Amino acid sequence: MQSFKYTITDPVGIHARPAGNLVKVIKEFASAVTISGNGKTVDAKKLMSVMTLGIRQGQEVELTFEGPDEETACAEVERYMKENI
């Protein structure tokens, strides 16, 4: 199992467009991915679930990866978030 924590820097947080793009990136991997924030944990491959977290700028999220490509998935998603969210 791999995981990382990230503090959101996007001024509007994880709203529709960033959430959709994040889910799109995560769906490229076979590993199960969860995202935790605001006291909830959801399947990061489901757009509506990610949006229900209501993550705003300055809040911390934790993403957890478990599966055959977890190391690659963790590195790629962390890179994507640092560049885009």
N, C-alpha and C positions, 0 to 999 in steps of 0.2 A: 504494500500500500504506500502510495506517495501522496503528499499534500503540500500546500503552501498557503500562506496568508497574504492578503493584499489589501491595501487601503485605497479606496476608490478616489481618483483624482478628477474624473469628469465632472464638470460643474452641475450637471443635472442627474448624476448618479447612473444607475443601470435602468434606464427607461427603455422604451420600445425598440428603437434602432440598435443601441449597443447590446441589449439583451438578445435580440434576434441574431446579430452577427456573432456574439459569443456562443450561442447555442449551435450555430452553423459550424463554427470551428470545432466545438466539442464533439459534434456528431460524426466527425471524420475518424474518430477513434473507436476501437472496439471496447475499451475499458468502460466500466461503470463510473460515472462522475457525479458527485454530489457537491452542492454549494450551500454553505451555511452563513447566515447573517440575520440580525434582528431576532435571535433566539429560535430560528427555524432552520431546518435542513430539508432541501428538496433535490429532486433529480435535475441535474444541470442540462439534460438533453431535452427538457420540456419547457418551451418558451413561457407559457402562462405560469408555470410553477416558479420560474426564475423571477418573473415580474411581480409575483405576489410577495416577494421578500421586501420590496420597497426600499432598496438600498440607495442611499444618498451619498453625495460627495463627503469624504472624510470618514465614512464608515468602513469597518474592516470586514472582509469576507474570507472564508476558508474554503478552498476547493480540495476535494479528496478524490483520488483516482485508484481504482482497483481493477486489475485485469491484465491481459497479455501484453498490452502496449502502454502500461501505466507510466513508465519513465519518460518515454517520448511524449506522451500526451501531456503530462505534467509540465515538462519543459516548454512545449509549444504553446500551451494555453497561458502559462505564466508570461512568456514573451509577448503574446498577443495582448494580454491585459495591460502590461506595462506600456505598450506602444499606443493603445487605443482607449482604455477605459480609465 
